[in-house]
Amino acid sequence: MQALERDISRIEEIEAVARDLKRALNLLPGWAGTRVEEVLRLTPDRAVAVIRRRDESFVLKQFFGDKGPARATLMAEALGHAGHMQDGAHQVVALVASFASQGMIIMGRTPGLRLDRVLKDAAPDMRLRLVGAAGHWLARYTAPTREEGRFYATFWLRQIEDLPHRHMQGEARRLSGEILDKLARMAPDLNGKMVLRARSHGDFVDRNLNVAPDGKTLWGFDIDRFPLLPIARDVARFLSWRASDRAEHLGRAGLPVDEVTAMSASDVLPQAEWQDMVPFFAGETLVRRFADRLGDADRLIPVAKAWLG
């Protein structure tokens, strides 16, 4: 009975958000008469919906709260930065309109299917080809802003050392703590090294890319952040998320061996960074994921054990 009540409450919440979005849209210049067809995602900090204006459909994203306008501005900047990716095999969803004061942006629709769903059922050769293509996508996305800079591992350790992993129980807490300890041991050798940096995707994972119907073109979306960061962080994040689905094929740094080979064949990173920066950021990603998934840590445990060696 309680589960049914929760489901009903959720449906009512989504319907209320859809009505609010429709009212907001109808007050915007050029968007009167727009319909909200489906709310794709609703979290405490954002809503994502498919909207239709006349015969065209778009994706609307609205960020809630005091930081909403700033987040919408950053995302609009990120999509605007990707103007070099509006053709060819590596593309980014187009920015249609931005209304930062409302925390709102409107984007084009992205064709095809999510990469993570395609990879799940793909034959091995197709899977590795698409993972390699993801590396080429990131290389092209970061190309205009690539530069070398000094790396300081201690900065990244400070960002994660007080995450909620300290409140975990059992094996998840132990493994998260051991990863932090190992990252701290790695830090002195990494501090001051030169790394390749660029304007980053920020959440570069397989569920934020679409494979077009041609089976070749990749479309990126959900690009919420726009800082200058080590490219190795995006690479490690992508492969660490992939590791959760391929726990029996993990190698060094807890990453799937064949997919590391496939992505490293792209021009996304210097080969040296695969030896030090990618393992470091794979550990950093795991600590963050343990903190974010307090109720879903079991899938991370094999990955964490492989990372620790």
Sequence and secondary structure as in RCSB ss.txt:
>XXXX:A:sequence
MQALERDISRIEEIEAVARDLKRALNLLPGWAGTRVEEVLRLTPDRAVAVIRRRDESFVLKQFFGDKGPARATLM
AEALGHAGHMQDGAHQVVALVASFASQGMIIMGRTPGLRLDRVLKDAAPDMRLRLVGAAGHWLARYTAPTREEGR
FYATFWLRQIEDLPHRHMQGEARRLSGEILDKLARMAPDLNGKMVLRARSHGDFVDRNLNVAPDGKTLWGFDIDR
FPLLPIARDVARFLSWRASDRAEHLGRAGLPVDEVTAMSASDVLPQAEWQDMVPFFAGETLVRRFADRLGDADRL
IPVAKAWLG
>XXXX:A:secstr
 HHHHHHHHHHHHHHHHHHHHHHHHTTSTT TT EEEEEEEEETTEEEEEEEETTEEEEEEEE STTHHHHHHHH
HHHHHHGGGGSSTTEEE  EEEEEGGGTEEEE    SEEHHHHHHH  HHHHHHHHHHHHHHHHHHHGGG EEEE
  HHHHHHHHTTSGGGG  HHHHHHHHHHHHHHHHHHHHHTT EEEEEE  SS  GGGEEE TTSS EEE     
  EEEHHHHHHHHHHHHHTT GGGB GGG BHHHHHHHHTSSSS HHHHHTHHHHHHHHHHHHHHHH TT  GGG
HHHHHHHH 
